[in-house]
């Protein structure tokens, strides 16, 4: 089976360009990986897919790439913006993504483990999220109700405002006070008669009579 030299050259150039964002080592690794993928997967002529062993070497090469010092510093600074705004969960999610992207880099993992030891305060970071969700649903809540919701979410292991928002939506849907995405689509088609709402704020099925 013929070796695809044209695809290898093009793949190497493309891979090197992508890898250059990670510094000199990234350029070399990107070029090697791009060359392999071009030789065995792109362009015309007879081709074949890389073997499982080749794929493993490619994965190892990616895992060994380390970000340069300036990028690590910038990544941590960007992540800390979430922590300073009171959303520790978003800070930790950013660090998790970096840990997955650079498994051999210890700085991100160290920062994540340190953050997980600290308490979160959803009452600080989650109020605006809760207010928006309830307002969009045509509902309201008291300060005491919000504190109870925040405490319940924290006990469930929720640490960020985004996850807190999902938690609130799931609870409202379970209570029948918020439509599922599928029900919302039906309401756009059939209007309010598809899911009438009672005076207590509960949705009913099509054909039911709202109080």
C-alpha positions in Angstrom: 0.0 0.0 0.0 1.5 3.4 -1.0 2.7 6.0 1.5 0.9 9.3 1.0 3.8 11.7 0.9 1.7 14.7 -0.2 -0.7 14.2 2.7 2.2 13.8 5.1 3.8 17.1 4.1 0.5 19.0 4.3 -0.4 17.3 7.6 3.0 18.2 9.1 2.7 21.8 8.2 -0.9 22.0 9.6 0.1 20.1 12.7 3.1 22.3 13.3 1.0 25.5 12.9 -1.5 24.2 15.5 1.2 23.0 17.9 3.1 26.3 17.7 0.6 27.8 20.1 2.2 25.6 22.8 5.7 26.8 22.1 8.7 25.1 20.4 7.9 21.7 21.8 4.4 22.0 20.7 5.5 22.9 17.2 7.7 19.8 16.9 5.0 17.5 18.4 2.3 19.0 16.3 4.4 18.6 13.2 5.1 14.9 13.9 1.5 14.1 14.7 0.2 16.1 11.8 2.6 14.3 9.5 1.4 10.9 10.7 -2.2 11.9 10.3 -1.5 13.3 6.8 0.4 10.2 5.7 -2.2 7.7 6.9 -5.5 9.6 6.8 -5.5 12.6 4.4 -5.0 13.4 0.7 -5.4 11.1 -2.3 -3.9 7.8 -3.3 -3.7 4.6 -1.4 -4.1 5.2 2.4 -4.5 3.2 5.6 -5.4 4.1 9.1 -2.7 4.2 11.8 -2.4 1.0 13.9 -3.5 1.0 17.5 0.2 1.2 18.6 0.7 4.3 16.4 -2.3 5.9 17.9 -1.0 5.3 21.4 2.3 6.9 20.5 0.3 9.9 19.2 -1.7 10.1 22.4 1.5 9.9 24.5 3.0 12.7 22.5 0.0 14.9 23.1 0.0 14.1 26.8 3.7 15.0 27.2 3.2 18.5 25.8 3.7 21.1 28.6 2.5 24.7 28.3 5.1 27.4 28.5 5.5 29.4 31.7 3.8 32.5 30.4 0.7 30.4 29.4 0.5 28.7 32.7 0.6 32.1 34.5 -2.1 33.5 32.1 -4.3 30.5 32.5 -4.3 30.8 36.3 -5.0 34.5 36.1 -7.9 34.0 33.8 -9.3 31.2 36.1 -9.0 33.4 39.2 -11.3 36.0 37.7 -14.2 33.6 38.5 -13.0 33.0 42.1 -12.7 36.8 42.6 -16.3 37.2 41.3 -17.5 34.7 43.9 -18.0 31.8 41.5 -15.6 29.2 42.9 -17.3 26.5 40.9 -16.6 28.2 37.6 -12.9 28.6 38.7 -12.7 24.9 39.5 -14.3 23.9 36.2 -11.7 26.0 34.3 -8.9 24.2 36.2 -10.5 20.8 35.5 -10.4 21.6 31.8 -6.8 22.6 32.0 -5.9 19.4 33.9 -7.5 17.3 31.2 -5.7 19.2 28.5 -2.3 19.1 30.2 -2.3 15.9 32.3 1.5 16.1 33.1 1.4 19.7 34.2 1.1 19.8 38.1 0.3 23.4 38.6 -3.3 23.2 37.5 -4.1 20.1 39.5 -2.4 21.7 42.6 -4.6 24.8 42.3 -7.7 22.7 41.9 -7.1 20.5 44.9 -6.4 23.6 47.0 -9.7 25.2 45.9 -11.7 22.0 46.6 -10.8 22.3 50.3 -12.5 25.6 50.6 -16.2 26.2 51.2 -18.4 27.8 48.6 -21.1 30.4 49.1 -23.9 30.0 46.6 -25.8 32.7 48.4 -23.3 35.1 47.0 -22.7 33.8 43.5 -26.1 32.2 42.8 -28.6 35.0 43.5 -28.5 36.6 40.1 -28.8 33.2 38.4 -31.8 32.2 40.6 -33.5 35.6 40.0 -33.1 35.3 36.2 -34.4 31.7 36.1 -37.4 32.5 38.3 -38.2 35.7 36.5 -38.1 33.9 33.1 -40.5 31.3 34.5 -42.9 33.9 35.8 -42.2 33.0 39.4 -40.7 34.7 42.5 -39.0 33.7 45.7 -38.3 35.1 49.1 -34.9 35.6 50.7 -35.6 32.6 53.1 -36.5 30.4 50.1 -33.4 31.4 48.3 -31.2 30.6 51.3 -32.8 27.2 51.6 -32.3 26.5 47.9 -28.6 27.5 48.1 -28.0 25.3 51.2 -29.8 22.3 49.5 -27.6 22.7 46.4 -24.4 23.0 48.5 -25.3 19.8 50.3 -25.7 18.1 46.9 -22.1 19.0 46.1 -22.9 21.9 43.8 -20.2 24.6 43.9 -20.7 26.9 40.9 -23.5 29.2 39.7 -23.9 27.3 36.4 -24.5 24.0 38.1 -26.7 25.8 40.6 -28.9 27.1 37.7 -29.3 23.6 36.4 -30.2 22.4 39.9 -32.9 25.1 40.1 -34.3 24.3 36.7 -34.5 20.6 37.5 -36.3 21.2 40.7 -38.8 23.6 39.1 -39.5 21.1 36.3 -40.0 18.3 38.9 -42.5 20.5 40.7 -44.4 21.2 37.5 -43.6 24.9 37.7 -41.3 25.0 34.7 -41.6 23.4 31.2 -39.2 21.0 29.8 -37.4 22.0 26.6 -39.7 19.7 24.7 -42.8 21.2 26.3 -41.5 24.7 25.5 -41.3 23.8 21.8 -44.9 22.6 21.9 -46.0 25.8 23.6 -44.4 27.8 20.8 -46.5 25.8 18.3 -49.8 25.6 20.1 -49.5 28.7 22.4 -50.5 28.8 26.1 -53.4 26.4 25.6 -50.9 23.5 25.3 -49.9 23.8 28.9 -52.3 26.0 30.9 -51.0 27.3 34.3 -52.9 27.3 37.5 -53.1 30.3 39.8 -50.5 28.6 42.1 -48.0 28.5 39.2 -48.3 24.8 38.2 -48.5 23.8 34.6 -51.2 21.4 33.5 -51.5 19.3 30.4 -53.3 20.2 27.2 -57.1 20.3 27.6 -57.0 20.9 31.4 -58.6 24.0 32.8 -56.4 26.4 34.7 -57.8 28.0 37.8 
